[in-house]
C-alpha cells in the first residue's frame, strides 16, 4: 500500500508525517486491497479571518473504486487528521456494506475482502437494506440532460460559468482536447476536472 502525503501552505514535520502514517497504516486492516492512499494537508485563511487546517484522504482500491473523506478544523492538524480518518472509517463501512449490483461490482467489497477485514472500531453500521426497509428511496437518476459543449479555453469557461451563475460548467477544453468540468472550490478559486480513462 503506497501512501503519499502532500501539503499546501503547511510545513509537514517528521513528527506530523509519522503521526499521519501511523493513523493511515491501520486502514488496510479494515479494507484489504487498497492500492494507494493520498493525503492532502492544507492551511487556508478564510474570509471570516480564522485559519483552517484541512485534511483530505483519498483511497484508491485495487478494483478502481475511490473513497474520499475531508475534515477542516481551526489550526489543529492532528485533530483534522483524526476527523478525516474517522470519516474514512464510515466510508469504508459503507463500501463494505453495499450490495453488488450488476455492472457495479468494483464499488462493493467482495466476500474475500469482507472475510479478511477486521471490524471497524466505534463506527455505526451502515446498512443499505435498513434504509430501504425504512421507506427511504434509494438514490436514482431523475433527470438526464444533453449538454452542448463549445470549444473554449479555461478563462472563457470561467466567464461563461459566472454569466450563468452556476458553480460548475462543462466545456470542451482547447488545450486538453477533451471535455472538462470547471467548478468553484469551497476554499475560493476554481478547479478543473480533466477525465482520464484507466
Backbone as CSV, one residue per row, in Angstrom:
resi,resn,N_x,N_y,N_z,CA_x,CA_y,CA_z,C_x,C_y,C_z
1,UNK,0.852,-1.174,0.000,0.000,0.000,0.000,0.894,1.233,0.000
2,UNK,0.712,2.070,-1.008,1.523,3.271,-1.171,0.803,4.457,-0.537
3,UNK,1.489,5.185,0.346,0.918,6.365,0.999,1.692,7.595,0.545
4,UNK,0.974,8.581,-0.009,1.582,9.827,-0.448,0.990,10.964,0.369
5,UNK,1.860,11.794,0.945,1.404,12.938,1.732,1.886,14.206,1.041
6,UNK,0.928,15.074,0.706,1.246,16.351,0.078,0.717,17.465,0.956
7,UNK,1.334,18.641,0.849,0.843,19.761,1.657,0.778,21.030,0.827
8,UNK,-0.106,21.922,1.268,-0.283,23.217,0.628,-0.350,24.263,1.735
9,UNK,0.584,25.194,1.712,0.652,26.262,2.718,0.810,25.717,4.136
10,UNK,1.457,24.575,4.257,1.624,23.949,5.570,2.933,23.166,5.566
11,UNK,3.737,23.373,6.590,5.003,22.651,6.705,4.748,21.312,7.381
12,UNK,5.159,20.233,6.734,4.963,18.891,7.285,6.256,18.456,7.961
13,UNK,6.221,18.410,9.275,7.393,17.977,10.034,7.471,16.453,10.017
14,UNK,8.635,15.928,10.417,8.791,14.472,10.501,7.803,13.877,11.492
15,UNK,7.597,14.576,12.620,6.656,14.079,13.641,5.233,14.041,13.102
16,UNK,4.840,15.066,12.335,3.490,15.104,11.765,3.310,14.006,10.721
17,UNK,4.322,13.811,9.882,4.241,12.749,8.869,4.162,11.375,9.535
18,UNK,4.941,11.177,10.591,4.909,9.902,11.325,3.525,9.674,11.929
19,UNK,2.936,10.728,12.498,1.602,10.630,13.104,0.561,10.254,12.038
20,UNK,0.619,10.930,10.880,-0.333,10.662,9.798,-0.188,9.228,9.288
21,UNK,1.046,8.792,9.066,1.272,7.433,8.557,0.800,6.374,9.556
22,UNK,1.000,6.629,10.844,0.551,5.683,11.872,-0.965,5.520,11.808
23,UNK,-1.689,6.633,11.643,-3.154,6.583,11.540,-3.591,5.882,10.254
24,UNK,-2.900,6.159,9.158,-3.304,5.627,7.856,-2.953,4.147,7.687
25,UNK,-1.883,3.692,8.350,-1.470,2.296,8.222,-2.538,1.334,8.719
26,UNK,-3.431,1.804,9.591,-4.479,0.933,10.126,-5.595,0.690,9.112
27,UNK,-5.711,1.558,8.110,-6.857,1.458,7.198,-6.897,0.145,6.428
28,UNK,-5.720,-0.390,6.050,-5.750,-1.626,5.261,-6.168,-2.832,6.073
29,UNK,-6.191,-2.709,7.409,-6.736,-3.808,8.225,-8.241,-3.888,8.056
30,UNK,-8.878,-2.738,7.822,-10.336,-2.673,7.713,-10.824,-2.769,6.278
31,UNK,-9.938,-2.476,5.321,-10.279,-2.597,3.901,-9.077,-3.158,3.155
32,UNK,-9.034,-4.480,2.961,-7.913,-5.074,2.225,-7.906,-4.610,0.763
33,UNK,-6.781,-4.775,0.127,-6.599,-4.492,-1.300,-6.652,-3.000,-1.636
34,UNK,-6.167,-2.163,-0.732,-6.024,-0.739,-1.042,-4.791,-0.595,-1.923
35,UNK,-4.955,0.048,-3.073,-3.826,0.248,-3.978,-2.947,1.385,-3.470
36,UNK,-3.562,2.521,-3.163,-2.784,3.632,-2.628,-3.666,4.587,-1.840
37,UNK,-3.006,5.349,-0.971,-3.675,6.363,-0.159,-2.961,7.685,-0.425
38,UNK,-3.751,8.702,-0.682,-3.191,10.033,-0.917,-3.776,10.983,0.135
39,UNK,-2.908,11.711,0.796,-3.330,12.649,1.828,-2.887,14.050,1.420
40,UNK,-3.832,14.979,1.456,-3.523,16.374,1.162,-3.783,17.192,2.417
41,UNK,-2.726,17.797,2.938,-2.829,18.665,4.104,-2.777,20.101,3.615
42,UNK,-3.610,20.950,4.174,-3.612,22.340,3.723,-3.913,23.306,4.849
43,UNK,-3.445,24.517,4.678,-3.705,25.604,5.620,-4.281,26.743,4.804
44,UNK,-5.403,27.300,5.243,-6.051,28.352,4.471,-6.600,29.440,5.379
45,UNK,-6.612,30.644,4.859,-7.210,31.781,5.549,-8.631,31.935,5.007
46,UNK,-9.601,32.081,5.889,-10.983,32.251,5.453,-11.338,33.727,5.427
47,UNK,-12.441,34.031,4.802,-12.900,35.427,4.730,-13.265,35.972,6.102
48,UNK,-13.648,35.068,7.008,-14.014,35.490,8.364,-12.785,35.763,9.224
49,UNK,-11.609,35.489,8.697,-10.389,35.800,9.419,-9.752,34.651,10.165
50,UNK,-10.475,33.532,10.335,-9.877,32.415,11.057,-9.076,31.536,10.100
51,UNK,-8.045,30.909,10.627,-7.241,29.993,9.839,-7.761,28.578,10.033
52,UNK,-7.890,27.854,8.935,-8.363,26.467,8.995,-7.290,25.532,8.460
53,UNK,-7.239,24.355,9.055,-6.396,23.281,8.555,-7.327,22.258,7.927
54,UNK,-7.005,21.828,6.704,-7.838,20.821,6.044,-7.005,19.574,5.759
55,UNK,-7.655,18.434,5.898,-7.028,17.146,5.581,-7.996,16.387,4.697
56,UNK,-7.530,16.007,3.515,-8.340,15.200,2.607,-7.623,13.887,2.358
57,UNK,-8.320,12.790,2.601,-7.763,11.452,2.378,-8.502,10.824,1.207
58,UNK,-7.741,10.324,0.248,-8.319,9.630,-0.906,-7.724,8.230,-0.972
59,UNK,-8.594,7.232,-0.957,-8.165,5.837,-1.084,-8.561,5.344,-2.466
60,UNK,-7.621,4.745,-3.155,-7.905,4.100,-4.435,-7.798,2.594,-4.212
61,UNK,-8.921,1.902,-4.420,-8.979,0.453,-4.238,-8.410,-0.219,-5.487
62,UNK,-7.916,-1.441,-5.342,-7.301,-2.141,-6.483,-8.268,-2.364,-7.641
63,UNK,-9.581,-2.455,-7.348,-10.545,-2.660,-8.434,-11.018,-1.346,-9.046
64,UNK,-10.521,-0.199,-8.537,-10.855,1.073,-9.160,-11.772,1.975,-8.370
65,UNK,-12.401,1.480,-7.318,-13.274,2.331,-6.508,-12.433,3.373,-5.778
66,UNK,-13.003,4.555,-5.588,-12.317,5.643,-4.906,-13.160,6.077,-3.714
67,UNK,-12.536,6.160,-2.541,-13.201,6.630,-1.330,-12.497,7.908,-0.886
68,UNK,-13.264,8.900,-0.469,-12.667,10.174,-0.086,-13.322,10.707,1.180
69,UNK,-12.506,11.297,2.051,-13.006,11.932,3.273,-12.200,13.197,3.513
70,UNK,-12.879,14.236,4.012,-12.207,15.510,4.266,-12.670,16.075,5.607
71,UNK,-11.753,16.714,6.301,-12.057,17.366,7.570,-11.346,18.710,7.609
72,UNK,-12.056,19.726,8.121,-11.494,21.071,8.304,-11.725,21.499,9.733
73,UNK,-10.670,21.919,10.392,-10.779,22.410,11.765,-9.866,23.615,11.930
74,UNK,-10.148,24.452,12.914,-9.264,25.587,13.163,-7.915,25.142,13.724
75,UNK,-6.846,25.396,12.982,-5.452,25.340,13.451,-4.875,24.030,13.974
76,UNK,-5.623,22.967,14.170,-5.096,21.748,14.788,-4.984,20.634,13.742
77,UNK,-3.755,20.388,13.273,-3.534,19.414,12.199,-3.879,18.002,12.661
78,UNK,-3.473,17.634,13.861,-3.745,16.282,14.346,-5.246,16.030,14.498
79,UNK,-5.985,17.036,14.959,-7.443,16.886,15.069,-8.067,16.726,13.686
80,UNK,-7.535,17.438,12.691,-8.044,17.310,11.326,-7.754,15.916,10.770
81,UNK,-6.561,15.398,11.049,-6.219,14.036,10.605,-7.157,13.024,11.260
82,UNK,-7.355,13.165,12.576,-8.249,12.244,13.291,-9.662,12.298,12.729
83,UNK,-10.170,13.510,12.483,-11.516,13.657,11.941,-11.653,13.045,10.563
84,UNK,-10.648,13.257,9.701,-10.690,12.693,8.346,-10.620,11.174,8.383
85,UNK,-9.785,10.624,9.277,-9.683,9.162,9.395,-11.001,8.581,9.897
86,UNK,-11.639,9.237,10.872,-12.939,8.766,11.359,-13.986,8.768,10.245
87,UNK,-13.992,9.826,9.430,-14.925,9.876,8.299,-14.603,8.781,7.289
88,UNK,-13.313,8.485,7.111,-12.920,7.423,6.186,-13.392,6.072,6.697
89,UNK,-13.366,5.854,8.019,-13.901,4.608,8.569,-15.358,4.432,8.158
90,UNK,-16.124,5.516,8.226,-17.543,5.427,7.848,-17.682,5.145,6.347
91,UNK,-16.800,5.749,5.532,-16.829,5.474,4.090,-16.510,4.010,3.816
92,UNK,-15.517,3.480,4.537,-15.146,2.067,4.372,-16.302,1.170,4.794
93,UNK,-16.946,1.509,5.913,-18.093,0.711,6.378,-19.200,0.713,5.326
94,UNK,-19.435,1.871,4.743,-20.466,1.967,3.711,-20.084,1.136,2.482
95,UNK,-18.822,1.225,2.073,-18.311,0.455,0.936,-18.478,-1.043,1.187
96,UNK,-18.164,-1.474,2.405,-18.243,-2.896,2.737,-19.676,-3.395,2.838
97,UNK,-20.621,-2.509,3.155,-21.999,-2.967,3.343,-22.853,-2.859,2.084
98,UNK,-22.315,-2.255,1.031,-23.094,-2.131,-0.200,-23.230,-3.485,-0.871
99,UNK,-24.402,-3.718,-1.430,-24.634,-4.946,-2.184,-24.157,-4.755,-3.615
100,UNK,-23.572,-5.802,-4.164,-23.102,-5.733,-5.555,-24.298,-5.745,-6.490
101,UNK,-24.306,-4.802,-7.409,-25.323,-4.787,-8.447,-24.612,-5.028,-9.761
102,UNK,-25.314,-5.597,-10.696,-24.698,-5.931,-11.978,-24.069,-4.687,-12.593
103,UNK,-22.790,-4.806,-12.961,-22.071,-3.701,-13.572,-21.431,-2.760,-12.567
104,UNK,-21.697,-2.958,-11.249,-21.145,-2.060,-10.243,-20.323,-2.824,-9.205
105,UNK,-19.795,-3.972,-9.580,-19.087,-4.813,-8.631,-17.844,-4.143,-8.074
106,UNK,-17.219,-3.254,-8.834,-15.979,-2.643,-8.349,-16.236,-1.636,-7.236
107,UNK,-17.495,-1.241,-7.041,-17.832,-0.290,-5.989,-18.349,-0.970,-4.728
108,UNK,-18.170,-2.295,-4.642,-18.587,-3.041,-3.463,-17.447,-3.973,-3.046
109,UNK,-17.441,-4.335,-1.786,-16.414,-5.250,-1.282,-16.782,-6.686,-1.655
110,UNK,-15.768,-7.495,-1.948,-16.008,-8.903,-2.264,-16.118,-9.700,-0.965
111,UNK,-16.613,-10.923,-1.071,-16.740,-11.804,0.096,-15.362,-12.041,0.713
112,UNK,-14.329,-12.237,-0.134,-12.975,-12.484,0.366,-12.465,-11.281,1.160
113,UNK,-12.728,-10.083,0.651,-12.296,-8.872,1.357,-13.009,-8.734,2.690
114,UNK,-14.277,-9.063,2.729,-15.029,-8.980,3.977,-14.510,-9.986,4.998
115,UNK,-14.090,-11.158,4.524,-13.542,-12.175,5.439,-12.202,-11.709,6.016
116,UNK,-11.370,-11.090,5.158,-10.052,-10.620,5.587,-10.128,-9.426,6.520
117,UNK,-11.093,-8.565,6.310,-11.149,-7.288,7.025,-11.546,-7.447,8.479
118,UNK,-10.929,-6.602,9.308,-11.319,-6.534,10.712,-12.526,-5.614,10.839
119,UNK,-13.260,-5.756,11.918,-14.384,-4.850,12.170,-13.827,-3.474,12.511
120,UNK,-14.475,-2.454,12.016,-14.029,-1.092,12.276,-14.465,-0.703,13.680
121,UNK,-13.535,-0.188,14.487,-13.890,0.145,15.865,-14.734,1.413,15.960
122,UNK,-15.744,1.382,16.828,-16.534,2.570,17.168,-17.171,3.268,15.971
123,UNK,-17.586,2.518,14.981,-18.278,3.114,13.839,-19.629,2.442,13.718
124,UNK,-20.668,3.261,13.615,-22.007,2.702,13.473,-22.107,1.945,12.163
125,UNK,-22.833,0.855,12.201,-23.031,0.064,10.994,-23.826,0.869,9.976
126,UNK,-23.374,0.846,8.756,-24.127,1.475,7.677,-24.730,0.336,6.885
127,UNK,-26.007,0.146,6.994,-26.663,-0.973,6.320,-27.657,-0.417,5.327
128,UNK,-27.384,-0.670,4.046,-28.224,-0.132,2.984,-29.628,-0.719,3.030
129,UNK,-29.739,-2.004,3.433,-31.048,-2.638,3.480,-31.965,-1.937,4.481
130,UNK,-31.423,-1.482,5.590,-32.230,-0.803,6.603,-32.827,0.481,6.046
131,UNK,-32.078,1.138,5.195,-32.576,2.363,4.578,-33.757,2.044,3.672
132,UNK,-33.655,0.958,2.923,-34.741,0.558,2.037,-35.968,0.173,2.848
133,UNK,-35.758,-0.609,3.928,-36.884,-1.047,4.748,-37.573,0.122,5.427
134,UNK,-36.832,1.158,5.752,-37.411,2.310,6.437,-38.232,3.179,5.491
135,UNK,-38.265,2.842,4.222,-39.071,3.585,3.273,-38.369,4.775,2.641
136,UNK,-37.079,4.906,2.896,-36.318,5.994,2.281,-35.917,5.547,0.882
137,UNK,-36.250,6.325,-0.150,-35.941,5.887,-1.505,-34.433,5.848,-1.767
138,UNK,-34.035,4.884,-2.584,-32.639,4.778,-2.980,-32.305,5.892,-3.963
139,UNK,-31.044,6.353,-3.968,-30.673,7.393,-4.927,-30.875,6.887,-6.354
140,UNK,-31.431,7.743,-7.168,-31.638,7.368,-8.561,-31.502,8.604,-9.434
141,UNK,-31.203,8.385,-10.679,-31.110,9.493,-11.630,-32.533,9.878,-12.007
142,UNK,-32.903,11.112,-11.732,-34.263,11.557,-12.013,-34.322,12.495,-13.216
143,UNK,-33.166,12.895,-13.696,-33.153,13.766,-14.866,-31.876,13.527,-15.647
144,UNK,-32.020,13.494,-16.943,-30.874,13.349,-17.826,-30.948,14.496,-18.828
145,UNK,-29.857,15.240,-18.950,-29.870,16.426,-19.786,-28.706,16.393,-20.758
146,UNK,-29.002,16.668,-22.018,-27.957,16.764,-23.020,-27.342,18.155,-22.944
147,UNK,-26.020,18.216,-22.955,-25.327,19.486,-22.853,-24.490,19.691,-24.100
148,UNK,-24.713,20.800,-24.784,-23.875,21.139,-25.932,-22.593,21.750,-25.401
149,UNK,-21.468,21.178,-25.788,-20.193,21.722,-25.337,-19.559,22.525,-26.463
150,UNK,-19.013,23.655,-26.079,-18.379,24.549,-27.040,-16.888,24.563,-26.751
151,UNK,-16.082,24.558,-27.807,-14.629,24.628,-27.637,-14.247,26.011,-27.128
152,UNK,-13.500,26.048,-26.025,-13.054,27.312,-25.446,-11.871,27.046,-24.535
153,UNK,-11.223,28.115,-24.087,-10.147,27.946,-23.113,-10.709,28.098,-21.705
154,UNK,-9.869,27.910,-20.703,-10.345,27.910,-19.321,-10.847,29.276,-18.876
155,UNK,-10.209,30.353,-19.330,-10.652,31.701,-18.957,-12.049,31.984,-19.505
156,UNK,-12.287,31.559,-20.744,-13.619,31.744,-21.334,-14.664,30.917,-20.583
157,UNK,-14.272,29.711,-20.145,-15.189,28.854,-19.386,-15.558,29.509,-18.053
158,UNK,-14.581,30.145,-17.390,-14.864,30.845,-16.135,-15.865,31.971,-16.374
159,UNK,-15.637,32.755,-17.422,-16.552,33.854,-17.749,-17.959,33.327,-18.013
160,UNK,-18.055,32.242,-18.780,-19.357,31.675,-19.123,-20.072,31.150,-17.881
161,UNK,-19.319,30.473,-16.997,-19.908,29.942,-15.779,-20.426,31.078,-14.897
162,UNK,-19.651,32.154,-14.786,-20.071,33.301,-13.978,-21.313,33.960,-14.573
163,UNK,-21.371,34.036,-15.893,-22.548,34.617,-16.542,-23.804,33.789,-16.268
164,UNK,-23.635,32.471,-16.219,-24.770,31.589,-15.959,-25.148,31.557,-14.475
165,UNK,-24.205,31.930,-13.614,-24.477,31.889,-12.180,-24.404,30.486,-11.606
166,UNK,-23.713,29.581,-12.283,-23.572,28.207,-11.815,-22.300,28.047,-11.004
167,UNK,-22.180,26.912,-10.292,-20.928,26.643,-9.597,-20.113,25.542,-10.290
168,UNK,-20.591,25.069,-11.452,-19.785,24.191,-12.305,-20.181,24.421,-13.761
169,UNK,-19.296,24.020,-14.673,-19.547,24.264,-16.090,-18.808,23.207,-16.907
170,UNK,-19.505,22.558,-17.843,-18.923,21.542,-18.713,-18.568,22.199,-20.040
171,UNK,-17.328,21.967,-20.499,-16.896,22.584,-21.754,-15.845,21.719,-22.432
172,UNK,-15.641,21.953,-23.732,-14.578,21.282,-24.478,-13.349,22.168,-24.388
173,UNK,-12.302,21.665,-23.745,-11.095,22.450,-23.498,-10.153,22.372,-24.699
174,UNK,-9.872,23.537,-25.293,-8.964,23.599,-26.447,-7.592,23.010,-26.123
175,UNK,-7.081,23.311,-24.925,-5.709,22.912,-24.607,-5.571,21.423,-24.289
176,UNK,-6.607,20.795,-23.722,-6.513,19.367,-23.413,-7.107,18.497,-24.512
177,UNK,-7.914,19.093,-25.379,-8.526,18.333,-26.457,-9.610,17.379,-25.977
178,UNK,-10.258,17.720,-24.865,-11.305,16.853,-24.338,-12.314,17.641,-23.516
179,UNK,-13.351,16.939,-23.090,-14.385,17.562,-22.273,-13.862,17.689,-20.844
180,UNK,-13.963,18.876,-20.266,-13.535,19.153,-18.895,-14.697,19.727,-18.110
181,UNK,-14.577,19.693,-16.784,-15.566,20.307,-15.903,-14.849,21.348,-15.054
182,UNK,-15.323,22.571,-15.130,-14.814,23.667,-14.319,-15.742,23.811,-13.116
183,UNK,-15.187,24.032,-11.924,-16.038,24.177,-10.742,-15.445,25.194,-9.780
184,UNK,-16.315,25.772,-8.949,-15.881,26.690,-7.897,-15.480,25.872,-6.689
185,UNK,-14.332,26.185,-6.116,-13.858,25.499,-4.914,-14.416,26.181,-3.681
186,UNK,-14.728,25.414,-2.663,-15.271,25.967,-1.419,-14.270,26.900,-0.745
187,UNK,-12.981,26.657,-0.985,-11.940,27.468,-0.359,-11.590,28.698,-1.188
188,UNK,-12.294,28.894,-2.293,-12.012,30.018,-3.185,-11.256,29.546,-4.411
189,UNK,-11.391,30.266,-5.485,-10.728,29.874,-6.725,-11.548,28.855,-7.499
190,UNK,-10.926,28.294,-8.511,-11.597,27.348,-9.395,-10.782,26.075,-9.519
191,UNK,-11.442,25.014,-9.908,-10.787,23.754,-10.201,-11.263,23.251,-11.554
192,UNK,-10.453,22.433,-12.197,-10.821,21.843,-13.481,-10.655,20.333,-13.382
193,UNK,-11.713,19.599,-13.710,-11.654,18.144,-13.783,-11.337,17.730,-15.209
194,UNK,-10.240,16.988,-15.379,-9.825,16.518,-16.689,-9.944,15.008,-16.694
195,UNK,-10.949,14.433,-17.365,-11.143,12.976,-17.333,-9.966,12.214,-17.930
196,UNK,-9.660,11.074,-17.313,-8.635,10.181,-17.821,-9.134,8.762,-17.627
197,UNK,-9.231,8.000,-18.684,-9.746,6.630,-18.609,-8.645,5.712,-18.093
198,UNK,-8.985,4.898,-17.081,-7.998,3.943,-16.539,-8.344,2.541,-16.967
